[in-house]
Amino acid sequence: MNSHFQAVDLQKAYRLLNHGPTVLVSASHEGVDNVMAAAWACALDFDPPKVTVVLDKTARTRQLVEGSGWFVIQVPTAAQAQLTHQVGTRSLFDQPDKLANIGVQLARVEGHAAPLVEGCSAWLMCRVIDEPHNQTTYDLFIGEVVAAWADDRVFRDGHWAYEHADPQWRSLHYVAGGHFYAIGEPVVVDPQS
Amino acid sequence: MNSHFQAVDLQKAYRLLNHGPTVLVSASHEGVDNVMAAAWACALDFDPPKVTVVLDKTARTRQLVEGSGWFVIQVPTAAQAQLTHQVGTRSLFDQPDKLANIGVQLARVEGHAAPLVEGCSAWLMCRVIDEPHNQTTYDLFIGEVVAAWADDRVFRDGHWAYEHADPQWRSLHYVAGGHFYAIGEPVVVDPQS
């Protein structure tokens, strides 16, 4: 990672997902890395920060999450729309070279085994909180966020700065069939009202 | 509701939340109606459609959801930013006239007891799937969507049409402290790539 890769205070980590972006989920187990896209990821708690993510039983990434007990939720940018769609529609089961074919670059942070996708705007390192009933019945995984980082060109001082960054940094919000919306302009109300 | 209030095919209901908007949660029990805001709501399944939503133990609306077994998730618009912040920061415990003071207008759909907030862009009528462990441990509620509606000025043919509607219809994506982002412009990739 580069000099813009900055740690985020865990008490502010929920803000990385609060606006509902489509995310990338990455994991690694027994030497196998994979990355998938997920529109169904959400903050669950502030402190300690927790997240939920839905991982389909057909997803190879889910096996890596279950095998390792760890996953990374990261926020892809508008510049990564094609990559986001491709990792979400291609399976490592069919394409052993999926990540290389798509051009996904992975990075590691010392002390953490799960891989981070380069070029994203934010990353949450999550430890699986084992909830077999949720995982089996709903494909719903709960993770505790043990570390978080963001690119300070678009997230700094605990806030997104989309309106001050290049539009290529905007988060993606998936609809269907290759259609996303980028996050838009600020709407500010009187917090005392 | 008006002539723009149209039923949404349940197989497409997930699309109403897929882009991660901040929502309003409404419920009614024993003659008490309430509405709260929630940034932590997410689609959980396609068919039958299910959703998750985090309802804090301090929220009066949570008691109404637990008492009645029903809630409505609705997508507020940029025009409702102040209302969304106010229903999310004021409690019915302190303000018995909360909804009237804020100017929240409720409507009912025949056959459903839970109230809908007028002026929103979409509504999902949800029956609580009782999961006591999730509710107690994580404040996490799961609902099955039994009916869905949208305003055809901004959602039609199973797709959001934000780019073709007045900007006041855009969904809200909460950050913190009265700061939201509105949903932005479309980003379309080749679905075959």
Contacts between the chains, C-beta under 8 A, distances in Angstrom:
chain1	res1	chain2	res2	distance
A	15	B	175	6.0
A	15	B	176	6.0
A	18	B	39	5.1
A	18	B	40	8.0
A	18	B	173	7.6
A	18	B	174	5.8
A	18	B	175	5.9
A	18	B	176	7.1
A	19	B	20	6.6
A	19	B	22	8.0
A	19	B	39	7.9
A	19	B	173	3.6
A	19	B	174	6.8
A	19	B	175	6.1
A	19	B	181	5.7
A	20	B	19	6.6
A	20	B	20	1.6
A	20	B	21	6.2
A	20	B	22	7.5
A	20	B	39	7.6
A	20	B	42	7.9
A	20	B	173	5.4
A	21	B	20	6.2
A	22	B	20	7.5
A	39	B	18	5.1
A	39	B	19	7.9
A	39	B	20	7.6
A	39	B	43	7.2
A	40	B	18	8.0
A	40	B	42	5.4
A	40	B	43	5.2
A	40	B	44	6.7
A	41	B	42	7.3
A	42	B	20	7.9
A	42	B	40	5.4
A	42	B	41	7.3
A	42	B	42	3.9
A	42	B	52	6.8
A	42	B	54	7.8
A	43	B	39	7.2
A	43	B	40	5.2
A	43	B	54	7.8
A	44	B	40	6.7
A	44	B	54	6.1
A	44	B	138	6.0
A	44	B	140	6.6
A	45	B	54	7.8
A	45	B	138	7.0
A	45	B	139	7.9
A	50	B	138	7.4
A	52	B	42	6.8
A	52	B	52	6.3
A	52	B	140	7.2
A	54	B	42	7.8
A	54	B	43	7.8
A	54	B	44	6.1
A	54	B	45	7.8
A	78	B	187	5.5
A	81	B	187	4.9
A	81	B	189	5.0
A	82	B	189	4.8
A	82	B	190	7.5
A	82	B	193	6.2
A	85	B	189	4.7
A	85	B	191	7.1
A	85	B	193	7.0
A	86	B	193	6.3
A	89	B	191	7.6
A	133	B	133	7.5
A	134	B	134	6.9
A	138	B	44	6.0
A	138	B	45	7.1
A	138	B	50	7.4
A	138	B	142	7.0
A	139	B	45	7.9
A	140	B	44	6.6
A	140	B	52	7.2
A	142	B	138	7.0
A	158	B	176	7.9
A	159	B	175	6.5
A	159	B	176	7.4
A	159	B	179	7.4
A	160	B	175	6.2
A	160	B	181	7.4
A	162	B	181	6.6
A	170	B	184	6.5
A	172	B	187	6.3
A	173	B	18	7.6
A	173	B	19	3.7
A	173	B	20	5.5
A	173	B	173	7.8
A	173	B	183	6.3
A	174	B	18	5.8
A	174	B	19	6.7
A	175	B	15	6.0
A	175	B	18	5.9
A	175	B	19	6.1
A	175	B	159	6.5
A	175	B	160	6.2
A	176	B	15	6.0
A	176	B	18	7.1
A	176	B	158	8.0
A	176	B	159	7.4
A	177	B	191	5.2
A	178	B	188	6.0
A	178	B	189	4.7
A	178	B	190	6.4
A	178	B	191	3.5
A	179	B	159	7.4
A	179	B	186	6.4
A	179	B	187	7.9
A	179	B	188	5.5
A	180	B	186	7.1
A	180	B	187	4.3
A	180	B	188	7.3
A	180	B	189	7.5
A	181	B	19	5.7
A	181	B	160	7.4
A	181	B	162	6.6
A	181	B	183	5.0
A	181	B	184	5.8
A	181	B	185	6.8
A	181	B	186	5.9
A	181	B	187	6.8
A	182	B	184	4.4
A	182	B	185	5.6
A	182	B	186	7.8
A	182	B	187	5.2
A	183	B	173	6.4
A	183	B	181	5.0
A	183	B	183	6.9
A	183	B	184	5.4
A	184	B	170	6.5
A	184	B	181	5.8
A	184	B	182	4.4
A	184	B	183	5.4
A	184	B	184	2.9
A	184	B	185	7.0
A	185	B	181	6.8
A	185	B	182	5.6
A	185	B	184	7.0
A	186	B	179	6.4
A	186	B	180	7.1
A	186	B	181	5.9
A	186	B	182	7.8
A	187	B	78	5.6
A	187	B	81	4.9
A	187	B	172	6.3
A	187	B	179	7.9
A	187	B	180	4.3
A	187	B	181	6.8
A	187	B	182	5.2
A	188	B	178	6.0
A	188	B	179	5.5
A	188	B	180	7.4
A	189	B	81	5.0
A	189	B	82	4.8
A	189	B	85	4.7
A	189	B	178	4.7
A	189	B	180	7.5
A	190	B	82	7.5
A	190	B	178	6.5
A	191	B	85	7.1
A	191	B	89	7.6
A	191	B	177	5.2
A	191	B	178	3.5
A	193	B	82	6.2
A	193	B	85	7.0
A	193	B	86	6.3
